Structures are given as structure tokens and as C-alpha cells.
Amino acid sequence: MNESPKTIINDLLVEVFNQILSIQQEHLRNQGINLSMNEIHVLEAIQKTKESTMSNVAKKLRVTVGTLTTAINRLVEKGYTERYSNPTDKRKVYLRLSPKAKKVLKTHDTFHEDMINSVIKDMNVEENEVLVASLQKLRDYFKEKY
């Protein structure tokens, strides 16, 4: 029996997502990095958040501040992040990446760059454009719905 396009798309998205996470985790382990993908994503969110307060980073990750606090406690203990306060407003808690975290993120970025280069190396310009447009629609859908 033929599967519906919706079933095929769902299966492909789930499979690709799981493969990427698994391959990333293995790559990081091979580089001697003993962090979970969730911890890597927290570091990445700190790096990409303009004003890296606990609440802003939690919002970027779409988690509660309590959930982020648990992750940050582990990352502080492992030496990847630091908390600090603004001397003029001690109510806000800011997050800063350690040099060790920056090195991990560089390794993570290299993995992504290699992965994308591998995906697009045999594609022509039109295929790249269709892929980009499709992924943008997918991203926009999830941003709007969730």
C-alpha cells in the first residue's frame, strides 16, 4: 500500500532529525567533548542571545527559567558557563561562556558546516533554491504555530 505524502514527510523529518542528533553526539564524543546535545544547545543559545540573561536564554530555548537553571547548574559545574550580575541591577542574572565552551561551539559549528557542505555538494542551484525555500516555509510554520 502506498503511504500518504504526509506520512512520508513525517517519517523523513523524524528520521533526519534523529540522525543529525545521533551523528552530532558521536562526532562530539570523538572530539573528546562529553556534553549532551541539550547542553550544547544551551551553550549555543547563550552565544546567540543578544542580552544573555537567564530569562532571555530560556525564552530562546522555549523552556522555563527553572529548566534552564538545572542545565546551567551542570554547565557551571563542568566549567562551561558562568553566572554574573549587573552591578546596577542585581535582579538580572547574566550568563557568560567560558573559553572551554567557545572551543566546543567552534567544534559544533565546524560539524554543521561540514554537514551542510556534504548535503549541497551535488545539488545544482535550482535544487538549492527549492531546498532553501522549503526549509524556510517549514521554519516559518513552526515559528507561527509553536
Contact map, one row per residue, 1 for C-alpha under 8 A:
11100000000000000000000000000000000000000000000000000000000000000000000000000000000000000000000000000000000000000000000000000000000000000000000000
11110000000000000000000000000000000000000000000000000000000000000000000000000000000000000000000000000000000000000000000000000000000000000000000000
11111011000000000000000000000000000000000000000000000000000000000000000000000000000000000000000000000000000000000000000000000000000000000000000000
01111111000000000000000000000000000000000000000000000000000000000000000000000000000000000000000000000000000000000000000000000000000000000000000000
00111111100000000000000000000000000000000000000000000000000000000000000000000000000000000000000000000000000000000000000000000000000000000000000000
00011111110000000000000000000000000000000000000000000000000000000000000000000000000000000000000000000000000000000000000000000000000000000000000000
00111111111000000000000000000000000000000000000000000000000000000000000000000000000000000000000000000000000000000000000000000000000000000000000000
00111111111100000000000000000000000000000000000000000000000000000000000000000000000000000000000000000000000000000000000000000000000000000000000000
00001111111110000000000000000000000000000000000000000000000000000000000000000000000000000000000000000000000000000000000000000000000000000000000000
00000111111111000000000000000000000000000000000000000000000000000000000000000000000000000000000000000000000000000000000000000000000000000000000000
00000011111111100000000000000000000000000000000000000000000000000000000000000000000000000000000000000000000000000000000000000000000000000000000000
00000001111111110000000000000000000000000000000000000000000000000000000000000000000000000000000000000000000000000000000000000000000000000000000000
00000000111111111000000000000000000000000000000000000000000000000000000000000000000000000000000000000000000000000000000000000000000000000000000000
00000000011111111100000000000000000000000000000000000000000000000000000000000000000000000000000000000000000000000000000000000000000000000000000000
00000000001111111110000000000000000000000000000000000000000000000000000000000000000000000000000000000000000000000000000000000000000000000000000000
00000000000111111111000000000000000000000000000000000000000000000000000000000000000000000000000000000000000000000000000000000000000000000000000000
00000000000011111111100000000000000000000000000000000000000000000000000000000000000000000000000000000000000000000000000000000000000000000000000000
00000000000001111111110000000000000000000000000000000000000000000000000000000000000000000000000000000000000000000000000000000000000000000000000000
00000000000000111111111000000000000000000000000000000000000000000000000000000000000000000000000000000000000000000000000000000000000000000000000000
00000000000000011111111100000000000000000000000000000000000000000000000000000000000000000000000000000000000000000000000000000000000000000000000000
00000000000000001111111110000000000010000000000000000000000000000000000000000000000000000000000000000000000000000000000000000000000000000000000000
00000000000000000111111111000000000000000000000000000000000000000000000000000000000000000000000000000000000000000000000000000000000000000000000000
00000000000000000011111111100000000000000000000000000000000000000000000000000000000000000000000000000000000000000000000000000000000000000000000000
00000000000000000001111111110000000010000000000000000000000000000000000000000000000000000000000000000000000100100000000000000000000000000000000000
00000000000000000000111111111000000110000000000000000000000000000000000000000000000000000000000000000000000000000000000000000000000000000000000000
00000000000000000000011111111100000000000000000000000000000000000000000000000000000000000000000000000000000000000000000000000000000000000000000000
00000000000000000000001111111110000000000000000000000000000000000000000000000000000000000000000000000000000000100000000000000000000000000000000000
00000000000000000000000111111111111000000000000000000000000000000000000000000000000000000000000000000000001100000000000000000000000000000000000000
00000000000000000000000011111111110000000000000000000000000000000000000000000000000000000000000000000000000000000000000000000000000000000000000000
00000000000000000000000001111111100000000000000000000000000000000000000000000000000000000000000000000000000000000000000000000000000000000000000000
00000000000000000000000000111111100000000000000000000000000000000000000000000000000000000000000000000000000000000000000000000000000000000000000000
00000000000000000000000000011111110000000000000000000000000000000000000000000000000000000000000000000000000000000000000000000000000000000000000000
00000000000000000000000000011111111000000000000000000000000000000000000000000000000000000000000000000001000000000000000000000000000000000000000000
00000000000000000000000000011001111100000000000000000000000000000000000000000000000000000000000000000000000000000000000000000000000000000000000000
00000000000000000000000000010000111110110000000000000000000000000000000000000000000000000000000000000000000000000000000000000000000000000000000000
00000000000000000000000010000000011111110000000000000000000000000000000000000000000000000000000000000000000000000000000000000000000000000000000000
00000000000000000000100110000000001111111000000000000000000000000000000000000000000000000000000000000000000000000000000000000000000000000000000000
00000000000000000000000000000000000111111100000000000000000000000000000000000000000000000000000000000000000000000000000000000000000000000000000000
00000000000000000000000000000000001111111110000000000000000000000000001000100000000000000000000000000000000000000000000000000000000000000000000000
00000000000000000000000000000000001111111111000000000000000000000000000000000000000000000000000000000000100000000000000000000000000000000000000000
00000000000000000000000000000000000011111111100000000000000000000000000000000000000000000000000000000000000000000000000000000000000000000000000000
00000000000000000000000000000000000001111111110000000000100010000000001000000000000000000000000000000000000000000000000000000000000000000000000000
00000000000000000000000000000000000000111111111000000000000000000000000000000001100000000000000010001000100000000000000000000000000000000000000000
00000000000000000000000000000000000000011111111100000000000000000000000000000000000000000000000000000000100000000000000000000000000000000000000000
00000000000000000000000000000000000000001111111110000000100110000000000000000000000000000000000000000000000000000000000000000000000000000000000000
00000000000000000000000000000000000000000111111110010000100000000000000000000000000000000000001110000000000000000000000000000000000000000000000000
00000000000000000000000000000000000000000011111111010000000000000000000000000000000000000000000010000000000000000000000000000000000000000000000000
00000000000000000000000000000000000000000001111111000000000000000000000000000000000000000000000000000000000000000000000000000000000000000000000000
00000000000000000000000000000000000000000000111111110001100100000000000000000000000000000000000000000000000000000000000000000000000000000000000000
00000000000000000000000000000000000000000000001111110000000000000000000000000000000000000000000000000000000000000000000000000000000000000000000000
00000000000000000000000000000000000000000000000011111001000000000000000000000000000000000000010000000000000000000000000000000000000000000000000000
00000000000000000000000000000000000000000000011011111101100000000000000000000000000000000000011100000000000000000000000000000000000000000000000000
00000000000000000000000000000000000000000000000000111111100000000000000000000000000000000001111000000000000000000000000000000000000000000000000000
00000000000000000000000000000000000000000000000000011111110000001001100000000000000000000001111000000000000000000000000000000000000000000000000000
00000000000000000000000000000000000000000000000000001111111000001000000000000000000000000000000000000000000000000000000000000000000000000000000000
00000000000000000000000000000000000000000000000010111111111100000000000000000000000000000000000000000000000000000000000000000000000000000000000000
00000000000000000000000000000000000000000100110010011111111110000000000000000000000000000000000000000000000000000000000000000000000000000000000000
00000000000000000000000000000000000000000000000000000111111111111001000000000000000000000000000000000000000000000000000000000000000000000000000000
00000000000000000000000000000000000000000000000000000011111111110000000000000000000000000000000000000000000000000000000000000000000000000000000000
00000000000000000000000000000000000000000000100010000001111111100000000000000000000000000000000000000000000000000000000000000000000000000000000000
00000000000000000000000000000000000000000100100000000000111111100000000000000000000000000000000000000000000000000000000000000000000000000000000000
00000000000000000000000000000000000000000000000000000000011111110000000000000000000000000000000000000000000000000000000000000000000000000000000000
00000000000000000000000000000000000000000000000000000000011111111011000000000000000000000000000000000000000000000000000000000000000000000000000000
00000000000000000000000000000000000000000000000000000000011001111111000000000000000000000000000000000000000000000000000000000000000000000000000000
00000000000000000000000000000000000000000000000000000110010000111111100000000000000000000000000000000000000000000000000000000000000000000000000000
00000000000000000000000000000000000000000000000000000000000000011111110000000000000000000000000000000000000000000000000000000000000000000000000000
00000000000000000000000000000000000000000000000000000000000000111111111000000000000000000000000000000000000000000000000000000000000000000000000000
00000000000000000000000000000000000000000000000000000100010000111111111100000000000000000000000000000000000000000000000000000000000000000000000000
00000000000000000000000000000000000000000000000000000100000000001111111110000000000000000000000000000000000000000000000000000000000000000000000000
00000000000000000000000000000000000000000000000000000000000000000111111111000000000000000000000000000000000000000000000000000000000000000000000000
00000000000000000000000000000000000000100100000000000000000000000011111111100000000000000000000000000000000000000000000000000000000000000000000000
00000000000000000000000000000000000000000000000000000000000000000001111111110000100000000000000000000000000000000000000000000000000000000000000000
00000000000000000000000000000000000000000000000000000000000000000000111111111000000000000000000000000000000000000000000000000000000000000000000000
00000000000000000000000000000000000000000000000000000000000000000000011111111100000000000000000000000000000000000000000000000000000000000000000000
00000000000000000000000000000000000000100000000000000000000000000000001111111111100000000000000000000000000000000000000000000000000000000000000000
00000000000000000000000000000000000000000000000000000000000000000000000111111111111000000000000000000000000000000000000000000000000000000000000000
00000000000000000000000000000000000000000000000000000000000000000000000011111111000000000000000000000000000000000000000000000000000000000000000000
00000000000000000000000000000000000000000000000000000000000000000000000001111111000000000000000000000000000000000000000000000000000000000000000000
00000000000000000000000000000000000000000000000000000000000000000000000000111111110000000000000001010000000000000000000000000000000000000000000000
00000000000000000000000000000000000000000010000000000000000000000000000000111111110000000000000011111000000000000000000000000000000000000000000000
00000000000000000000000000000000000000000010000000000000000000000000000100110011111000000000001111001000000000000000000000000000000000000000000000
00000000000000000000000000000000000000000000000000000000000000000000000000010011111100000000001111000000000000000000000000000000000000000000000000
00000000000000000000000000000000000000000000000000000000000000000000000000010000111110000000111100000000000000000000000000000000000000000000000000
00000000000000000000000000000000000000000000000000000000000000000000000000000000011111000000111100000000000000000000000000000000000000000000000000
00000000000000000000000000000000000000000000000000000000000000000000000000000000001111101111110000000000000000000000000000000000000000000000000000
00000000000000000000000000000000000000000000000000000000000000000000000000000000000111111101110000000000000000000000000000000000000000000000000000
00000000000000000000000000000000000000000000000000000000000000000000000000000000000011111100000000000000000000000000000000000000000000000000000000
00000000000000000000000000000000000000000000000000000000000000000000000000000000000001111100000000000000000000000000000000000000000000000000000000
00000000000000000000000000000000000000000000000000000000000000000000000000000000000011111111000000000000000000000000000000000000000000000000000000
00000000000000000000000000000000000000000000000000000000000000000000000000000000000011111111100000000000000000000000000000000000000000000000000000
00000000000000000000000000000000000000000000000000000000000000000000000000000000000010001111100000000000000000000000000000000000000000000000000000
00000000000000000000000000000000000000000000000000001100000000000000000000000000000011001111110000000000000000000000000000000000000000000000000000
00000000000000000000000000000000000000000000000000001100000000000000000000000000001111000111111000000000000000000000000000000000000000000000000000
00000000000000000000000000000000000000000000000000111100000000000000000000000000001111000001111100000000000000000000000000000000000000000000000000
00000000000000000000000000000000000000000000010000011100000000000000000000000000111100000000111110000000000000000000000000000000000000000000000000
00000000000000000000000000000000000000000000010000010000000000000000000000000000111100000000011111000000000000000000000000000000000000000000000000
00000000000000000000000000000000000000000010011000000000000000000000000000000001110000000000001111111100000000000000000000000000000000000000000000
00000000000000000000000000000000000000000000000000000000000000000000000000000011110000000000000111111100000000000000000000000000000000000000000000
00000000000000000000000000000000000000000000000000000000000000000000000000000001000000000000000011111110000000000000000000000000000000000000000000
00000000000000000000000000000000000000000000000000000000000000000000000000000011000000000000000011111111000000000000000000000000000000000000000000
00000000000000000000000000000000000000000010000000000000000000000000000000000001100000000000000011111111100000000000000000000000000000000000000000
00000000000000000000000000000000000000000000000000000000000000000000000000000000000000000000000011111111110000000000000000000000000000000000000000
00000000000000000000000000000000000000000000000000000000000000000000000000000000000000000000000000111111111000000000000000000000000000000000000000
00000000000000000000000000000000100000000000000000000000000000000000000000000000000000000000000000011111111100000000000000000000000000000000000000
00000000000000000000000000000000000000010011000000000000000000000000000000000000000000000000000000001111111110000000000000000000000000000000000000
00000000000000000000000000000000000000000000000000000000000000000000000000000000000000000000000000000111111111000000000000000000000000000000000000
00000000000000000000000000010000000000000000000000000000000000000000000000000000000000000000000000000011111111100000000000000000000000000000000000
00000000000000000000000100010000000000000000000000000000000000000000000000000000000000000000000000000001111111110000000000000000000000000000000000
00000000000000000000000000000000000000000000000000000000000000000000000000000000000000000000000000000000111111111000000000000000000000000000000000
00000000000000000000000000000000000000000000000000000000000000000000000000000000000000000000000000000000011111111100000000000000000000000000000000
00000000000000000000000100100000000000000000000000000000000000000000000000000000000000000000000000000000001111111110000000000000000000000000000000
00000000000000000000000000000000000000000000000000000000000000000000000000000000000000000000000000000000000111111111000000000000000000000000000000
00000000000000000000000000000000000000000000000000000000000000000000000000000000000000000000000000000000000011111111100000000000000000000000000000
00000000000000000000000000000000000000000000000000000000000000000000000000000000000000000000000000000000000001111111110000000000000000000000000000
00000000000000000000000000000000000000000000000000000000000000000000000000000000000000000000000000000000000000111111111000000000000000000000000000
00000000000000000000000000000000000000000000000000000000000000000000000000000000000000000000000000000000000000011111111100000000000000000000000000
00000000000000000000000000000000000000000000000000000000000000000000000000000000000000000000000000000000000000001111111110000000000000000000000000
00000000000000000000000000000000000000000000000000000000000000000000000000000000000000000000000000000000000000000111111110000000000000000000000000
00000000000000000000000000000000000000000000000000000000000000000000000000000000000000000000000000000000000000000011111111100000000000000000000000
00000000000000000000000000000000000000000000000000000000000000000000000000000000000000000000000000000000000000000001111111100001000000000000000000
00000000000000000000000000000000000000000000000000000000000000000000000000000000000000000000000000000000000000000000111111100000000000000000000000
00000000000000000000000000000000000000000000000000000000000000000000000000000000000000000000000000000000000000000000001111110000000000000000000000
00000000000000000000000000000000000000000000000000000000000000000000000000000000000000000000000000000000000000000000001111111011000000000000000000
00000000000000000000000000000000000000000000000000000000000000000000000000000000000000000000000000000000000000000000000001111111000000000000000000
00000000000000000000000000000000000000000000000000000000000000000000000000000000000000000000000000000000000000000000000000111111100000000000000000
00000000000000000000000000000000000000000000000000000000000000000000000000000000000000000000000000000000000000000000000000011111110000000000000000
00000000000000000000000000000000000000000000000000000000000000000000000000000000000000000000000000000000000000000000000000111111111000000000000000
00000000000000000000000000000000000000000000000000000000000000000000000000000000000000000000000000000000000000000000000100111111111100000000000000
00000000000000000000000000000000000000000000000000000000000000000000000000000000000000000000000000000000000000000000000000001111111110000000000000
00000000000000000000000000000000000000000000000000000000000000000000000000000000000000000000000000000000000000000000000000000111111111000000000000
00000000000000000000000000000000000000000000000000000000000000000000000000000000000000000000000000000000000000000000000000000011111111100000000000
00000000000000000000000000000000000000000000000000000000000000000000000000000000000000000000000000000000000000000000000000000001111111110000000000
00000000000000000000000000000000000000000000000000000000000000000000000000000000000000000000000000000000000000000000000000000000111111111000000000
00000000000000000000000000000000000000000000000000000000000000000000000000000000000000000000000000000000000000000000000000000000011111111100000000
00000000000000000000000000000000000000000000000000000000000000000000000000000000000000000000000000000000000000000000000000000000001111111110000000
00000000000000000000000000000000000000000000000000000000000000000000000000000000000000000000000000000000000000000000000000000000000111111111000000
00000000000000000000000000000000000000000000000000000000000000000000000000000000000000000000000000000000000000000000000000000000000011111111100000
00000000000000000000000000000000000000000000000000000000000000000000000000000000000000000000000000000000000000000000000000000000000001111111110000
00000000000000000000000000000000000000000000000000000000000000000000000000000000000000000000000000000000000000000000000000000000000000111111111000
00000000000000000000000000000000000000000000000000000000000000000000000000000000000000000000000000000000000000000000000000000000000000011111111100
00000000000000000000000000000000000000000000000000000000000000000000000000000000000000000000000000000000000000000000000000000000000000001111111110
00000000000000000000000000000000000000000000000000000000000000000000000000000000000000000000000000000000000000000000000000000000000000000111111111
00000000000000000000000000000000000000000000000000000000000000000000000000000000000000000000000000000000000000000000000000000000000000000011111111
00000000000000000000000000000000000000000000000000000000000000000000000000000000000000000000000000000000000000000000000000000000000000000001111111
00000000000000000000000000000000000000000000000000000000000000000000000000000000000000000000000000000000000000000000000000000000000000000000111111
00000000000000000000000000000000000000000000000000000000000000000000000000000000000000000000000000000000000000000000000000000000000000000000011111
